[in-house]
Amino acid sequence: MLEKLKQEVYEANMQLPQLGLVTFTWGNVSGIDRQQGLYVIKPSGVSYEELTPADLVVVNLKGEVVEGQLNPSSDTPTHTYLYNHFPKIGGIVHTHSPWAVAFAAAKMDIPALNTTHADTFYTDIPAAAALTEAEITADYEGNTGKTIVQTFAKRHLDYEATPGSLVSQHGPFCWGETAAQAVYNAKVLEVAAEEDYHTLMLTRADSHVPQYLLDKHYYRKHGQGAYYGQNNAQSQTHAKRK
């Protein structure tokens, strides 16, 4: 079942250590087949050196395992919640990449301070609220997804235009049209966090990029007027402005 998707999700998972986004087994990628209502996710605690496509676990949108011999990622309820509430995403990645975690630990958004950020994320990357003791006790991983969705709703953010979030005191979750795109977005988020940290060490001035510069960089890659790269005719997701 879903052999092609398993291969894609396997390759996306293998990108995490190659891109320096995970240490040990601290991360996972999933990808979904929307027509079948099934997604594929990394098994819990399996090292990347040992991981094979056959190890991946197939889960339905109720969070139930429908295929696989291993336990799925402990973050499976978070992925399930996000797939159910962000219906246009095709892949999700969670890491504990250090620069992003530093902002999450500080309960700080990753601000849009440069064009590296603006090329991929149309707004500051939000830090969703830390979970309460009651939320952790009741359904830790499910409520992790819920706090992300609630943050996007409260701030009127477009999850396609800002394809990632921090969870305060935890770490980043990113998503995209595919598992590979989700990993790409996770790497951009980590680079933006590192660059922002250094900027904030150098100055206390408000260094947010002006809206016109953010617009220029975001929309030259996204939307009907995109012209960056070699696939200019393809219409990508048109973001809603904040």
N, C-alpha and C positions, 0 to 999 in steps of 0.2 A: 504493500500500500504506500502510495506517495513517494516512490523511489527517487524521482527527479527532485522533489522538494527536499527529501532527506539529504541528497548530495549537496544541494545549494546551502542548506542550513549547516551541514558539516563544514563546508568550505568557509562559511561566514564565521563559525566558531573558531576555526583554525587561524583566522585572521587576528583574533584577539591577542594571543601571545606574540604573534609576529609584529603587531603594531604597538606592543608595549602597554596594552590596556588591561591586562590581567597578571596577577601573580598567583602561582599555584592553580587552584580551581575556582578563583574568586570571580566568576563571571559566567554568563550564558547567553545564547542567542536562540531565538525561535523564529519560525516562518509559518505562515498560514495559507491554506487553500480555502478561500472564501466560499467557493461553490460547494465543497464538501462539508464545510463547517468544522474542519479539523486542522490542527497545527502540530508542528514537529518541534521538539525542544531537546536541549542537551540533558543527559541524565545527571543526577545529583552526584557530586563528588568524584567524578571520573576525570583523571588527568588528561590533559590535551595530548600528551605523548601516547596515551593508550586509546584515545577515542577513535571510533570508526563510524561510518554512516549507519551501520547496522545497530549500533548502540542507541541511536536516537529514539525518542519515545513519541508516540502519536497520542494527542490529547484532543478531546472535543471541547466545545465552548461551554460545557458545564464543568470543565476541569477534570473530567474522568479519563483515565488511561484506556485507550482502545487498542493499542498495539505496543509491544515492547516488553522486554524481560527485566529491565532495570527501572528503578524509581526515577521519575522525572525530577528536574531541578526543584529545589525547595521553593524557588520563586515562581513556580507554575501558577499559583492563584493570582499573583500580580499580573502575569502575562494574560491569563484568562480574563481578568477584569478589564485590562486595557483593550484587548481585542473586542470585547463586547461593547465598550463605550466609545472607542475610537474606530468606527467601522471602515475607514478608508486605509488603515495601515496594514501592511503586509508582512512586517517583521519587527521584532523587538530585541533589544540588547540591554543587558544589565552588567555593569562592571563596578569595580572598586578602584578605578584609576585615581592616582593620588592627588592630582591638582583639583579635579572635580570634587573628590571627597573632602578636601580642605575647605572648599566653599560650602559644601553640605554640612560639615561639622560646625562651621560658623553661622549656619542658617542664613546664608547670603545668596541672593541671586548672582548669576554670572552676568555682569553688565555688558552691553554692546558697546565696547570701547574702540573697536577697530574694524577694518573691512574683512579681516579673516572671519570674524564672527558674522558680519553682515552678509557674507556670501551664502550662508546656510541657515542662519537663525534670524528671523525678522524682528525679534524683540529680545530683551533680556531673557536669559534662561532662568525660569523661576525656581525658587527653592520652596517646594511644597512643605506644608507644616509637618513637624515631627509628630509621631503617633503618641497618643496618651497611653498610660498603663492599661486602661480598660480596652483600648483598641488593639494593643499588642496581645493582651490575654485572650481576647475574643477571636481574633482572626488576623494575625500579624501580617501575613503576606497579602491576603485579600484587601485589608485596609491600607496597605502600601499603595496598591493600585488606586484605591478610592481617594486617597489624599491627593494624588496627582490629578485625577479627573476633576475633583472639586476645586483645586487651585486654578485649573484652566477655565472652569466655568465662572468662578468668582472674579477672575481678572479679565474675562472676555477675550481669552487667547485662542487663536486658531492652531489646533494641534498639527495641522499640515505645514503651517508657516513656521512654527517653532517646534521642531520635531524632537524634543527632549526636555527632561526635567530633572532637577535634583530632588531627593527626598531628604529633608533636614536630618542631620545626625546619621545618615545612612550612605547615600551615594547616588549616582546618575542612572537614569533609564532613558534610552533613546529608541526611536522607531523610524520607520520609513516605508516606502512602497514595497521593498523587498528586504530580506534578511541582510543582504550585502549593503544596501543603502543605509540600514539602521547602524551597521558597524561603521560605515563612513561617517555618519552623523556623530557617533560616539567619539570618534577620533577628533573630529573638528571641535566638539565640546571640550575635550581634554586639552587640546592646544589652546583654545580660547581661554580656558581657565588659567593655564600657566601664564599666558601673555598678560591677562588681567592682573594676576597676582603681582607680577613685576611692575606693571603700570601703577598699581595702587601703592607699591612701596616707594615709587619715585615721586608721586605727587598726590596731594589731597584734593586737588581741583577736580571738578566734575569733568571727566574725560569722555563722556558719552559721544559717539559720533552723531553729527547733526542728521536730522531725518532725511534730508535730501541726499546725503551720501549713503546712508543705509538703504534708501530706496534704490539708488543707482546700482549698488552692488547686489542687492537681493534680486531685483527684477531683471538684471541682465542674465541671470541663471534660471529664473523661475517665471512662469507665466507666459502669456501669448506673445509678448514682445521679446522674449529671451534671445540673446545672440551670442552668448559665450559658448565656445566649443564647436564641434563639428556637426551637431544635430540641431541646427537652429530652427528648422521647420517644425520640430516636435513641440507641441503645446504641453507644458508641464503644469503642475498644480498652481492655480492662481491664488495667491495668498490674500486673505482679508487683512486690511490694515488695522493696526491696533487703535 
